[in-house]
Amino acid sequence: MTASSSPARLSLFGLPLDVLTLPQTLDRLGEWMFAPVRAPHTVVTLNPEFIVQSRTQPDFVRAMQEADLVTADGVGIVYAARQLALVDVPRAPGFDIVKGLMERHGAELRVFFLGAKPGVAEQAAQNAVRDYGIQVAGVHHGYFGPEEDQRVAELVGASGAHLLLTAMGAGRQEIFNQYWRQILNTPVAIGCGGVIDVLAGTAQLAPDWTRKLGVEWVWRVAGDPKRWNRAPRLAQFVGMVQAEKRRR
């Protein structure tokens, strides 16, 4: 598959999933970011929690259905695709996408850091400049309400960013990117969860061995009591996959 060809797209529980490797994903996003004609695109990194959470959030479902690219973030999505679509889907996790884009494009890449607690995005931006040589298009924390969405979207739109990292939590970040995409006018806007925290050093990236096995979520949940309430969602997701498989 060439970077310019259309990726195969599956459907899991009514949500899209594109079958692309990480390098193919980086190729496609690079094309979008530096295309002669600037056009907004949204990217979703799909994980089991998104699927469970979206069952009660129609706006979240719509944002994912309308996304230009949806990658498999976690091993749970790979498992579901294998069980339900009989397809081996390669993983393209959010952190790997963000890191890969910064490594590839360096000083030509303008990045807007949106999300996390006040001060964290600033630190992430400073570290990204140090480690990858990128340009900082702008910075804004993620602690603002819907009444400020337009102001923030206009701030991003005026920044000239090639890449928007939106880290405001599952659902909120995807809905924001999709609803305001024309105002954001950013070639690639990606909902990236805790990536800004990892770049800032306020959260730790899962060890390589857990990432290679695709079980970094186990490491995160076990080491952070704030995440313990997420384990039932993962169990619910497995149940959903098995029920759908029996139904078919």
Residue pairs with C-beta under 8 A, 6 or more apart in sequence:
1 7
1 20
1 24
3 24
3 27
3 28
3 30
3 31
4 31
7 18
7 19
7 20
7 24
7 28
7 69
8 18
8 19
9 16
9 17
9 18
9 19
9 70
10 16
10 17
10 18
10 19
10 81
10 85
10 87
10 89
11 17
11 85
12 46
12 51
12 77
12 80
12 81
12 84
12 85
13 51
13 240
13 244
14 61
14 65
15 46
15 50
15 51
15 54
15 61
15 64
15 65
15 70
16 64
16 65
16 67
16 70
17 46
17 70
17 71
17 72
17 77
17 81
17 89
18 69
18 70
18 71
19 87
19 89
19 90
20 28
20 69
20 71
20 90
20 92
21 90
21 92
22 90
22 91
22 92
22 96
22 97
22 100
25 69
25 71
25 92
25 97
25 100
26 97
26 100
26 101
26 104
28 69
29 41
29 43
29 69
29 97
29 101
29 163
29 188
30 101
30 104
30 105
32 39
32 41
32 68
32 187
32 188
33 101
33 105
33 109
33 162
33 163
33 187
33 188
34 105
34 108
34 162
34 187
35 187
38 185
38 187
39 187
40 181
40 182
40 184
40 185
40 186
40 187
40 189
41 68
41 69
41 181
41 187
41 188
41 189
42 63
42 66
42 67
42 68
42 69
42 174
42 177
42 178
42 181
42 189
42 190
42 191
43 67
43 68
43 69
43 70
43 71
43 97
43 188
43 189
43 190
43 191
44 50
44 63
44 64
44 67
44 69
44 70
44 71
44 174
44 190
44 191
45 70
45 71
45 72
45 73
45 92
45 93
45 94
45 97
45 190
45 191
45 192
45 193
46 64
46 70
46 71
46 72
46 73
46 74
46 77
47 73
47 74
47 76
47 77
47 217
48 74
48 76
48 77
48 80
48 233
48 234
48 237
49 170
49 230
49 233
49 234
49 237
50 60
50 64
50 170
50 171
50 174
51 80
51 237
51 240
52 233
52 236
52 237
52 240
53 60
53 170
53 171
53 233
54 60
54 61
54 64
54 171
57 171
59 171
59 175
60 170
60 171
60 174
60 175
62 178
63 171
63 174
63 175
63 177
63 178
63 179
64 70
64 174
66 178
67 174
67 178
71 91
71 92
71 93
71 97
72 78
72 81
72 89
72 90
72 91
72 92
73 91
73 92
73 93
73 94
74 91
74 93
74 214
74 217
75 91
75 213
75 214
75 215
75 217
76 217
76 234
76 237
76 238
77 89
77 91
78 88
78 89
78 90
78 91
78 214
79 241
80 237
80 241
81 87
81 88
81 89
82 88
82 89
83 241
83 242
83 245
84 241
84 244
84 245
84 248
91 214
93 211
94 190
94 191
94 192
94 193
94 195
95 192
95 195
95 198
95 205
97 190
97 192
98 163
98 165
98 190
98 192
98 195
98 199
101 109
101 163
101 188
102 109
102 111
102 128
102 131
102 132
102 134
103 132
105 134
105 162
106 132
106 133
106 134
107 133
107 134
107 135
108 135
109 132
109 134
109 135
109 162
109 163
110 134
110 135
110 136
110 137
110 159
110 160
110 161
110 162
110 163
111 125
111 128
111 134
111 135
111 136
111 137
111 161
111 162
111 163
111 164
111 165
112 136
112 137
112 138
112 139
112 140
112 156
112 159
112 161
112 163
112 164
112 165
112 186
113 121
113 122
113 124
113 125
113 128
113 136
113 138
113 139
113 140
113 165
113 196
114 121
114 138
114 139
114 140
114 142
114 152
114 156
114 164
114 165
114 166
114 167
114 168
115 121
115 141
115 142
115 165
115 166
115 167
115 168
115 173
115 192
115 196
116 124
116 141
116 142
116 167
116 196
116 197
116 200
116 202
117 141
117 142
117 143
118 141
118 143
119 141
120 141
120 196
120 197
120 200
120 202
121 139
121 140
121 141
121 142
121 167
121 196
121 200
122 139
123 200
123 201
123 202
124 196
124 197
124 199
124 200
125 136
125 139
127 199
127 200
127 201
128 134
128 136
128 199
129 135
129 136
137 159
137 160
137 161
137 162
138 155
138 156
138 159
138 161
140 152
140 155
140 156
142 166
142 167
142 168
142 169
144 152
149 176
149 179
149 180
150 180
150 183
153 176
153 180
153 183
153 184
154 183
156 164
156 183
156 184
156 185
156 186
157 183
157 184
157 185
157 186
161 186
162 186
162 187
162 188
163 186
163 187
163 188
163 189
163 190
164 177
164 184
164 186
164 188
164 189
164 190
165 190
165 192
165 195
165 196
166 173
166 176
166 177
166 189
166 190
166 191
166 192
167 173
167 191
167 192
167 193
167 194
167 195
167 196
167 197
168 176
168 191
169 193
170 191
170 193
173 191
173 192
173 193
174 191
177 184
177 189
177 190
177 191
181 189
194 203
197 203
198 204
198 205
205 211
206 216
206 219
206 220
207 216
207 219
210 216
210 218
210 219
217 234
220 227
221 227
221 228
221 230
221 231
